[in-house]
Amino acid sequence: MSDSEPETSAIQIFQRKKIVIFGTGQGGRRAHTLLKRENDIIFFIDNDHDKKESTFLGKPVFPPKELIEHEFEYVYIASASWFLPMYIQLCKSQRIPYEKIIILDGSLLNHDIGLPIFKRIWLWLSITLG
């Protein structure tokens, strides 16, 4: 590449994705900070009924059941504590394909929980399923 050719960043190569963030707590705030530069965050979802029809970081907040009424490419789960029940809710209750769900690791959300995500899933499943 010559000095006169402009550099193309990876962000410019890929189109911005329309995403939804599941969670409006500290994890949702951190996910917003991490993802807003390369994605179009269209709204948040949260199970807290008091947050229905409110806004969070300038974006609307909807209950998860309203996901099917909107077009999006991915849902990012932004909770280190509740990620597995949220994942199951999205897959089973809301019928969101698993390929469209991304679980943000707790270390990205500034949680010191000490276990990598797959170990936490295994631990939760072994406790839940016996």
PyMOL CGO cylinders between C-alpha atoms (Angstrom):
from pymol import cmd
from pymol.cgo import CYLINDER

trace = [
    CYLINDER, 0.00, 0.00, 0.00, 1.41, 3.38, -0.95, 0.3, 1, 1, 1, 1, 1, 1,
    CYLINDER, 1.41, 3.38, -0.95, 1.52, 6.43, 1.29, 0.3, 1, 1, 1, 1, 1, 1,
    CYLINDER, 1.52, 6.43, 1.29, -1.16, 8.14, -0.81, 0.3, 1, 1, 1, 1, 1, 1,
    CYLINDER, -1.16, 8.14, -0.81, -3.77, 5.37, -0.39, 0.3, 1, 1, 1, 1, 1, 1,
    CYLINDER, -3.77, 5.37, -0.39, -6.12, 5.90, 2.56, 0.3, 1, 1, 1, 1, 1, 1,
    CYLINDER, -6.12, 5.90, 2.56, -6.26, 3.14, 5.15, 0.3, 1, 1, 1, 1, 1, 1,
    CYLINDER, -6.26, 3.14, 5.15, -9.55, 1.31, 5.48, 0.3, 1, 1, 1, 1, 1, 1,
    CYLINDER, -9.55, 1.31, 5.48, -10.41, 0.24, 9.00, 0.3, 1, 1, 1, 1, 1, 1,
    CYLINDER, -10.41, 0.24, 9.00, -12.27, -2.95, 9.82, 0.3, 1, 1, 1, 1, 1, 1,
    CYLINDER, -12.27, -2.95, 9.82, -15.16, -0.79, 11.04, 0.3, 1, 1, 1, 1, 1, 1,
    CYLINDER, -15.16, -0.79, 11.04, -15.49, 0.80, 7.60, 0.3, 1, 1, 1, 1, 1, 1,
    CYLINDER, -15.49, 0.80, 7.60, -15.49, -2.59, 5.84, 0.3, 1, 1, 1, 1, 1, 1,
    CYLINDER, -15.49, -2.59, 5.84, -18.42, -3.97, 7.81, 0.3, 1, 1, 1, 1, 1, 1,
    CYLINDER, -18.42, -3.97, 7.81, -21.81, -2.37, 7.87, 0.3, 1, 1, 1, 1, 1, 1,
    CYLINDER, -21.81, -2.37, 7.87, -23.12, -1.28, 11.24, 0.3, 1, 1, 1, 1, 1, 1,
    CYLINDER, -23.12, -1.28, 11.24, -25.39, -3.93, 12.75, 0.3, 1, 1, 1, 1, 1, 1,
    CYLINDER, -25.39, -3.93, 12.75, -28.81, -3.17, 14.23, 0.3, 1, 1, 1, 1, 1, 1,
    CYLINDER, -28.81, -3.17, 14.23, -28.59, -4.55, 17.75, 0.3, 1, 1, 1, 1, 1, 1,
    CYLINDER, -28.59, -4.55, 17.75, -30.64, -4.75, 20.92, 0.3, 1, 1, 1, 1, 1, 1,
    CYLINDER, -30.64, -4.75, 20.92, -29.18, -4.87, 24.43, 0.3, 1, 1, 1, 1, 1, 1,
    CYLINDER, -29.18, -4.87, 24.43, -30.95, -7.01, 27.05, 0.3, 1, 1, 1, 1, 1, 1,
    CYLINDER, -30.95, -7.01, 27.05, -30.44, -5.31, 30.40, 0.3, 1, 1, 1, 1, 1, 1,
    CYLINDER, -30.44, -5.31, 30.40, -30.59, -1.75, 31.67, 0.3, 1, 1, 1, 1, 1, 1,
    CYLINDER, -30.59, -1.75, 31.67, -28.37, -2.00, 34.71, 0.3, 1, 1, 1, 1, 1, 1,
    CYLINDER, -28.37, -2.00, 34.71, -24.62, -1.57, 35.07, 0.3, 1, 1, 1, 1, 1, 1,
    CYLINDER, -24.62, -1.57, 35.07, -24.07, -4.32, 32.46, 0.3, 1, 1, 1, 1, 1, 1,
    CYLINDER, -24.07, -4.32, 32.46, -26.36, -2.58, 29.97, 0.3, 1, 1, 1, 1, 1, 1,
    CYLINDER, -26.36, -2.58, 29.97, -24.53, 0.69, 30.48, 0.3, 1, 1, 1, 1, 1, 1,
    CYLINDER, -24.53, 0.69, 30.48, -21.15, -1.00, 29.93, 0.3, 1, 1, 1, 1, 1, 1,
    CYLINDER, -21.15, -1.00, 29.93, -22.45, -2.92, 26.88, 0.3, 1, 1, 1, 1, 1, 1,
    CYLINDER, -22.45, -2.92, 26.88, -23.69, 0.37, 25.40, 0.3, 1, 1, 1, 1, 1, 1,
    CYLINDER, -23.69, 0.37, 25.40, -20.23, 1.89, 25.84, 0.3, 1, 1, 1, 1, 1, 1,
    CYLINDER, -20.23, 1.89, 25.84, -18.52, -1.15, 24.28, 0.3, 1, 1, 1, 1, 1, 1,
    CYLINDER, -18.52, -1.15, 24.28, -20.89, -1.60, 21.34, 0.3, 1, 1, 1, 1, 1, 1,
    CYLINDER, -20.89, -1.60, 21.34, -22.10, 1.86, 20.29, 0.3, 1, 1, 1, 1, 1, 1,
    CYLINDER, -22.10, 1.86, 20.29, -19.11, 2.73, 18.12, 0.3, 1, 1, 1, 1, 1, 1,
    CYLINDER, -19.11, 2.73, 18.12, -19.50, -0.21, 15.74, 0.3, 1, 1, 1, 1, 1, 1,
    CYLINDER, -19.50, -0.21, 15.74, -23.25, -0.90, 15.98, 0.3, 1, 1, 1, 1, 1, 1,
    CYLINDER, -23.25, -0.90, 15.98, -26.59, 0.83, 15.79, 0.3, 1, 1, 1, 1, 1, 1,
    CYLINDER, -26.59, 0.83, 15.79, -28.18, 0.19, 19.18, 0.3, 1, 1, 1, 1, 1, 1,
    CYLINDER, -28.18, 0.19, 19.18, -31.85, 0.50, 18.35, 0.3, 1, 1, 1, 1, 1, 1,
    CYLINDER, -31.85, 0.50, 18.35, -33.29, -0.14, 21.82, 0.3, 1, 1, 1, 1, 1, 1,
    CYLINDER, -33.29, -0.14, 21.82, -32.93, -1.96, 25.12, 0.3, 1, 1, 1, 1, 1, 1,
    CYLINDER, -32.93, -1.96, 25.12, -35.11, -4.71, 26.54, 0.3, 1, 1, 1, 1, 1, 1,
    CYLINDER, -35.11, -4.71, 26.54, -35.67, -5.41, 30.21, 0.3, 1, 1, 1, 1, 1, 1,
    CYLINDER, -35.67, -5.41, 30.21, -37.97, -7.60, 32.30, 0.3, 1, 1, 1, 1, 1, 1,
    CYLINDER, -37.97, -7.60, 32.30, -38.59, -4.81, 34.84, 0.3, 1, 1, 1, 1, 1, 1,
    CYLINDER, -38.59, -4.81, 34.84, -42.18, -3.69, 34.20, 0.3, 1, 1, 1, 1, 1, 1,
    CYLINDER, -42.18, -3.69, 34.20, -41.41, -0.27, 35.74, 0.3, 1, 1, 1, 1, 1, 1,
    CYLINDER, -41.41, -0.27, 35.74, -38.99, 0.42, 32.87, 0.3, 1, 1, 1, 1, 1, 1,
    CYLINDER, -38.99, 0.42, 32.87, -41.58, -0.22, 30.15, 0.3, 1, 1, 1, 1, 1, 1,
    CYLINDER, -41.58, -0.22, 30.15, -42.01, 2.79, 27.85, 0.3, 1, 1, 1, 1, 1, 1,
    CYLINDER, -42.01, 2.79, 27.85, -39.02, 4.54, 29.42, 0.3, 1, 1, 1, 1, 1, 1,
    CYLINDER, -39.02, 4.54, 29.42, -35.62, 5.37, 27.98, 0.3, 1, 1, 1, 1, 1, 1,
    CYLINDER, -35.62, 5.37, 27.98, -32.11, 4.31, 28.93, 0.3, 1, 1, 1, 1, 1, 1,
    CYLINDER, -32.11, 4.31, 28.93, -29.08, 6.15, 27.60, 0.3, 1, 1, 1, 1, 1, 1,
    CYLINDER, -29.08, 6.15, 27.60, -31.34, 7.89, 25.10, 0.3, 1, 1, 1, 1, 1, 1,
    CYLINDER, -31.34, 7.89, 25.10, -32.82, 4.67, 23.68, 0.3, 1, 1, 1, 1, 1, 1,
    CYLINDER, -32.82, 4.67, 23.68, -36.31, 3.24, 24.28, 0.3, 1, 1, 1, 1, 1, 1,
    CYLINDER, -36.31, 3.24, 24.28, -36.79, 0.32, 26.66, 0.3, 1, 1, 1, 1, 1, 1,
    CYLINDER, -36.79, 0.32, 26.66, -39.25, -2.44, 25.75, 0.3, 1, 1, 1, 1, 1, 1,
    CYLINDER, -39.25, -2.44, 25.75, -40.25, -5.72, 27.38, 0.3, 1, 1, 1, 1, 1, 1,
    CYLINDER, -40.25, -5.72, 27.38, -38.71, -8.79, 25.68, 0.3, 1, 1, 1, 1, 1, 1,
    CYLINDER, -38.71, -8.79, 25.68, -42.06, -9.85, 24.22, 0.3, 1, 1, 1, 1, 1, 1,
    CYLINDER, -42.06, -9.85, 24.22, -41.93, -6.82, 21.88, 0.3, 1, 1, 1, 1, 1, 1,
    CYLINDER, -41.93, -6.82, 21.88, -38.77, -8.07, 20.16, 0.3, 1, 1, 1, 1, 1, 1,
    CYLINDER, -38.77, -8.07, 20.16, -40.80, -9.80, 17.43, 0.3, 1, 1, 1, 1, 1, 1,
    CYLINDER, -40.80, -9.80, 17.43, -42.26, -6.44, 16.40, 0.3, 1, 1, 1, 1, 1, 1,
    CYLINDER, -42.26, -6.44, 16.40, -38.83, -5.04, 15.45, 0.3, 1, 1, 1, 1, 1, 1,
    CYLINDER, -38.83, -5.04, 15.45, -36.08, -5.82, 12.98, 0.3, 1, 1, 1, 1, 1, 1,
    CYLINDER, -36.08, -5.82, 12.98, -32.64, -6.42, 14.49, 0.3, 1, 1, 1, 1, 1, 1,
    CYLINDER, -32.64, -6.42, 14.49, -29.60, -8.53, 13.79, 0.3, 1, 1, 1, 1, 1, 1,
    CYLINDER, -29.60, -8.53, 13.79, -28.42, -9.46, 17.29, 0.3, 1, 1, 1, 1, 1, 1,
    CYLINDER, -28.42, -9.46, 17.29, -29.49, -9.31, 20.92, 0.3, 1, 1, 1, 1, 1, 1,
    CYLINDER, -29.49, -9.31, 20.92, -26.62, -8.81, 23.36, 0.3, 1, 1, 1, 1, 1, 1,
    CYLINDER, -26.62, -8.81, 23.36, -27.26, -10.11, 26.87, 0.3, 1, 1, 1, 1, 1, 1,
    CYLINDER, -27.26, -10.11, 26.87, -25.64, -7.67, 29.28, 0.3, 1, 1, 1, 1, 1, 1,
    CYLINDER, -25.64, -7.67, 29.28, -25.86, -9.41, 32.64, 0.3, 1, 1, 1, 1, 1, 1,
    CYLINDER, -25.86, -9.41, 32.64, -23.18, -11.45, 34.35, 0.3, 1, 1, 1, 1, 1, 1,
    CYLINDER, -23.18, -11.45, 34.35, -25.63, -12.80, 36.94, 0.3, 1, 1, 1, 1, 1, 1,
    CYLINDER, -25.63, -12.80, 36.94, -28.79, -13.53, 34.93, 0.3, 1, 1, 1, 1, 1, 1,
    CYLINDER, -28.79, -13.53, 34.93, -27.39, -14.35, 31.49, 0.3, 1, 1, 1, 1, 1, 1,
    CYLINDER, -27.39, -14.35, 31.49, -28.58, -17.96, 31.38, 0.3, 1, 1, 1, 1, 1, 1,
    CYLINDER, -28.58, -17.96, 31.38, -32.24, -17.35, 32.35, 0.3, 1, 1, 1, 1, 1, 1,
    CYLINDER, -32.24, -17.35, 32.35, -32.25, -14.41, 29.91, 0.3, 1, 1, 1, 1, 1, 1,
    CYLINDER, -32.25, -14.41, 29.91, -30.84, -16.64, 27.16, 0.3, 1, 1, 1, 1, 1, 1,
    CYLINDER, -30.84, -16.64, 27.16, -33.46, -19.32, 27.83, 0.3, 1, 1, 1, 1, 1, 1,
    CYLINDER, -33.46, -19.32, 27.83, -36.21, -16.68, 27.86, 0.3, 1, 1, 1, 1, 1, 1,
    CYLINDER, -36.21, -16.68, 27.86, -35.10, -15.36, 24.47, 0.3, 1, 1, 1, 1, 1, 1,
    CYLINDER, -35.10, -15.36, 24.47, -34.85, -18.83, 22.91, 0.3, 1, 1, 1, 1, 1, 1,
    CYLINDER, -34.85, -18.83, 22.91, -37.93, -20.47, 24.40, 0.3, 1, 1, 1, 1, 1, 1,
    CYLINDER, -37.93, -20.47, 24.40, -40.44, -17.73, 25.21, 0.3, 1, 1, 1, 1, 1, 1,
    CYLINDER, -40.44, -17.73, 25.21, -39.54, -15.21, 22.53, 0.3, 1, 1, 1, 1, 1, 1,
    CYLINDER, -39.54, -15.21, 22.53, -38.38, -17.78, 19.93, 0.3, 1, 1, 1, 1, 1, 1,
    CYLINDER, -38.38, -17.78, 19.93, -35.28, -15.82, 18.99, 0.3, 1, 1, 1, 1, 1, 1,
    CYLINDER, -35.28, -15.82, 18.99, -32.84, -18.02, 17.04, 0.3, 1, 1, 1, 1, 1, 1,
    CYLINDER, -32.84, -18.02, 17.04, -29.76, -18.80, 19.13, 0.3, 1, 1, 1, 1, 1, 1,
    CYLINDER, -29.76, -18.80, 19.13, -27.52, -17.46, 16.33, 0.3, 1, 1, 1, 1, 1, 1,
    CYLINDER, -27.52, -17.46, 16.33, -28.92, -13.99, 16.99, 0.3, 1, 1, 1, 1, 1, 1,
    CYLINDER, -28.92, -13.99, 16.99, -28.10, -14.02, 20.73, 0.3, 1, 1, 1, 1, 1, 1,
    CYLINDER, -28.10, -14.02, 20.73, -24.70, -12.95, 22.04, 0.3, 1, 1, 1, 1, 1, 1,
    CYLINDER, -24.70, -12.95, 22.04, -23.85, -13.26, 25.72, 0.3, 1, 1, 1, 1, 1, 1,
    CYLINDER, -23.85, -13.26, 25.72, -21.30, -10.70, 26.84, 0.3, 1, 1, 1, 1, 1, 1,
    CYLINDER, -21.30, -10.70, 26.84, -18.78, -12.22, 29.21, 0.3, 1, 1, 1, 1, 1, 1,
    CYLINDER, -18.78, -12.22, 29.21, -18.85, -10.82, 32.74, 0.3, 1, 1, 1, 1, 1, 1,
    CYLINDER, -18.85, -10.82, 32.74, -15.24, -9.68, 32.43, 0.3, 1, 1, 1, 1, 1, 1,
    CYLINDER, -15.24, -9.68, 32.43, -16.31, -7.33, 29.62, 0.3, 1, 1, 1, 1, 1, 1,
    CYLINDER, -16.31, -7.33, 29.62, -19.02, -5.94, 31.86, 0.3, 1, 1, 1, 1, 1, 1,
    CYLINDER, -19.02, -5.94, 31.86, -16.52, -5.18, 34.67, 0.3, 1, 1, 1, 1, 1, 1,
    CYLINDER, -16.52, -5.18, 34.67, -17.78, -7.91, 36.96, 0.3, 1, 1, 1, 1, 1, 1,
    CYLINDER, -17.78, -7.91, 36.96, -15.24, -9.82, 39.01, 0.3, 1, 1, 1, 1, 1, 1,
    CYLINDER, -15.24, -9.82, 39.01, -17.01, -13.16, 39.11, 0.3, 1, 1, 1, 1, 1, 1,
    CYLINDER, -17.01, -13.16, 39.11, -13.91, -15.26, 38.67, 0.3, 1, 1, 1, 1, 1, 1,
    CYLINDER, -13.91, -15.26, 38.67, -15.25, -17.86, 36.22, 0.3, 1, 1, 1, 1, 1, 1,
    CYLINDER, -15.25, -17.86, 36.22, -15.17, -17.86, 32.42, 0.3, 1, 1, 1, 1, 1, 1,
    CYLINDER, -15.17, -17.86, 32.42, -18.61, -17.90, 30.81, 0.3, 1, 1, 1, 1, 1, 1,
    CYLINDER, -18.61, -17.90, 30.81, -18.65, -21.56, 29.76, 0.3, 1, 1, 1, 1, 1, 1,
    CYLINDER, -18.65, -21.56, 29.76, -17.65, -22.71, 33.25, 0.3, 1, 1, 1, 1, 1, 1,
    CYLINDER, -17.65, -22.71, 33.25, -20.49, -20.60, 34.68, 0.3, 1, 1, 1, 1, 1, 1,
    CYLINDER, -20.49, -20.60, 34.68, -22.96, -22.18, 32.24, 0.3, 1, 1, 1, 1, 1, 1,
    CYLINDER, -22.96, -22.18, 32.24, -21.74, -25.68, 33.14, 0.3, 1, 1, 1, 1, 1, 1,
    CYLINDER, -21.74, -25.68, 33.14, -21.95, -24.90, 36.86, 0.3, 1, 1, 1, 1, 1, 1,
    CYLINDER, -21.95, -24.90, 36.86, -25.46, -23.46, 36.53, 0.3, 1, 1, 1, 1, 1, 1,
    CYLINDER, -25.46, -23.46, 36.53, -26.65, -26.46, 34.48, 0.3, 1, 1, 1, 1, 1, 1,
    CYLINDER, -26.65, -26.46, 34.48, -25.17, -28.99, 36.91, 0.3, 1, 1, 1, 1, 1, 1,
    CYLINDER, -25.17, -28.99, 36.91, -26.83, -27.27, 39.88, 0.3, 1, 1, 1, 1, 1, 1,
    CYLINDER, -26.83, -27.27, 39.88, -30.16, -26.81, 38.08, 0.3, 1, 1, 1, 1, 1, 1,
    CYLINDER, -30.16, -26.81, 38.08, -30.35, -30.25, 36.46, 0.3, 1, 1, 1, 1, 1, 1,
    CYLINDER, -30.35, -30.25, 36.46, -28.84, -32.09, 39.39, 0.3, 1, 1, 1, 1, 1, 1,
]
cmd.load_cgo(trace, "trace")
